[in-house]
Amino acid sequence: VEELFHACARPDSWRAMVELARDEEGRRAGELGALRQPVLLVWGERDLAYPAERDGRSFEARIPGAELRVLEDC
C-alpha cells in the first residue's frame, strides 16, 4: 500500500491511473497488454463499482506478468 501511495503521489502516475479508470467504454483496454513494467494491482474485496473478481482479474489477465492482490474488508 505504501508503494501505491508513492506512485499516486507522482502527478503523471496519478493522471494516467485516473484516465484509465474513467475509461468506462473500455476504449483503452488494449493498452494494458503493452505495459512492460512490473504491475501490482491492489483491489478492495468490497469494491462495488469494479469488483475484484471481474475487473481485477480482467486487468491481471491483460497485463503481462501482473499480480493482483485483493485487500480483505476493503
C-alpha positions in Angstrom: 0.0 0.0 0.0 2.9 2.4 0.8 4.3 1.8 -2.7 0.9 2.6 -4.2 0.8 5.8 -2.2 4.2 6.9 -3.6 3.1 6.0 -7.1 0.0 8.1 -6.8 1.9 11.0 -5.3 3.6 11.5 -8.7 1.2 13.7 -10.8 1.9 11.8 -14.1 1.2 8.4 -12.5 -1.9 9.7 -10.8 -3.3 11.2 -14.1 -2.6 8.0 -16.0 -4.4 5.9 -13.4 -7.4 8.2 -13.2 -7.6 8.4 -17.0 -7.6 4.6 -17.3 -10.1 4.1 -14.5 -12.5 6.6 -16.2 -12.4 4.7 -19.5 -15.9 3.3 -18.9 -16.4 2.2 -22.6 -13.1 0.2 -22.5 -11.5 2.1 -25.4 -8.1 1.9 -23.7 -8.2 -1.7 -22.6 -5.9 -2.7 -25.5 -3.2 -0.6 -24.0 -2.9 -2.8 -20.9 -1.2 -5.6 -22.9 1.5 -3.1 -23.9 2.7 -2.5 -20.3 6.1 -3.9 -19.7 7.0 -2.7 -16.2 6.1 -4.8 -13.2 2.5 -4.1 -12.2 0.9 -4.8 -8.8 -2.9 -4.5 -8.9 -4.3 -3.6 -5.4 -8.0 -4.1 -5.2 -10.5 -3.8 -2.4 -12.5 -7.0 -1.7 -15.7 -5.0 -1.3 -15.4 -2.7 -4.4 -18.9 -2.5 -5.6 -18.2 -0.4 -8.8 -15.3 -2.5 -10.0 -15.5 -6.0 -8.4 -12.1 -7.6 -7.9 -13.3 -11.0 -9.3 -14.5 -9.3 -12.5 -12.4 -6.2 -13.2 -9.3 -7.1 -11.1 -8.9 -10.5 -12.7 -9.5 -9.0 -16.1 -6.7 -6.4 -15.6 -4.5 -9.2 -14.3 -5.1 -11.3 -17.4 -4.5 -8.5 -19.8 -1.3 -7.1 -18.3 1.7 -9.5 -18.8 3.2 -10.6 -15.5 0.7 -8.5 -13.4 -0.1 -9.7 -9.9 -3.5 -9.0 -8.3 -3.7 -8.6 -4.5 -7.2 -8.3 -3.1 -7.4 -6.5 0.3 -9.9 -8.1 2.6 -12.6 -6.0 4.2 -11.8 -3.0 1.9 
